[in-house]
Amino acid sequence: MSTFRILAADKLAQEGLDYITKQDDCELVNKPGLTEEEYAELIQDCDAMIVRSGIKVTAKILENPGKLKVIARAGVGVDNIDLAAATEKGILVVNTAAASTITTAEHAFALMMSLMRNIGPAYKGMTEGKWDRNKYTGRQLMGKTLGVVGFGRIGQTMAERALAFGMDVVAYDPFINAETMMDGRVKMFNNFEDILPLIDIISFHVPLNDATRGILSAKTYPKCKDGLYVVNAARGGVVDEADLLEALDSGKVAAAAMDVFTSEPPTADDPLRNHPRVLITPHLGASTKEAQQAVSVDAADNCMTYLRG
Ligand code: NAD
């Protein structure tokens, strides 16, 4: 039986490392934190390489890849891997998108709940010695209409949770050809602007591409109800940040929660950081212990499935 050497080039959750060492046909090479030159040499004798976001897999590393056949990203974004160089060398690049679905949807849901109950400013006030009971009257989720933009894995998981809280849910996804989803409980739309007059809260679960960049902007706010709540745990840039600030100031947007930013991290003086009605987290969507364990096991599994053919 041939033995596949799997290089862990970032610090992986122990579950993923154990999963590799348990296999009869795999050998773990656990070497996070090496230099570019060291990886360039080490990969030549490895069949697979697993990374998170802590290492840049450059063209220089891949210049002479030896027997390397697959790079697995334990996580979603593959922007730290030179895809053109990998493709040129015939190396497959895979990610573990599904493993962080529930975790990311839970974060978006937590942002939505926190936004509606003013958890951010109320907490900040408490730490400053205040007791603002009258200032932070919130809004209840039950009976509100949530607009889910992008009805893939995370969007659907978000919708399930919203339905369980007694919310109405509509969704926009031009790639889903159905009038309703989830046993008729979610009305589907193929035109973004059609959902806007219906919704109290909008939550984004789309990739960033030419069609989604700035999809919520000065152009689209006029179609929205006044006092919209905005949640973005997808990608920075989906919500135009400058237009959002204007919409907050005009009252079109009641409050916004953002886990992702056009430029990460946003600068210290970015107005989103200090706006009293903006709740921000530092790209924590996929950051749970459970998701980190799941992505490391899935990344190892993806390598093995490919290597075993
Ligand atoms: P997915 O591929 O399962 O779903 C994406 C959905 O978006 C698909 O149904 C697709 O049809 C739809 N879509 C594509 N283009 C669209 C458009 N122009 N308008 C509307 N819908 C469109 O992906 P997923 O796993 O659900 O992840 C969704 C996004 O969440 C990812 O692309 C990523 O940007 C983001 N994400 C963020 C974090 C975080 O840490 N905050 C973690 C994981 C994922």
Boltz pocket constraint, residues with backbone or C-beta under 6 A from the ligand:
constraints:
  - pocket:
      binder: B
      contacts: [[A, 76], [A, 97], [A, 98], [A, 100], [A, 101], [A, 104], [A, 149], [A, 150], [A, 151], [A, 152], [A, 153], [A, 154], [A, 155], [A, 172], [A, 173], [A, 174], [A, 175], [A, 176], [A, 204], [A, 205], [A, 206], [A, 207], [A, 208], [A, 211], [A, 212], [A, 233], [A, 234], [A, 235], [A, 259], [A, 260], [A, 283], [A, 284], [A, 285], [A, 286], [A, 287]]
      max_distance: 6.0
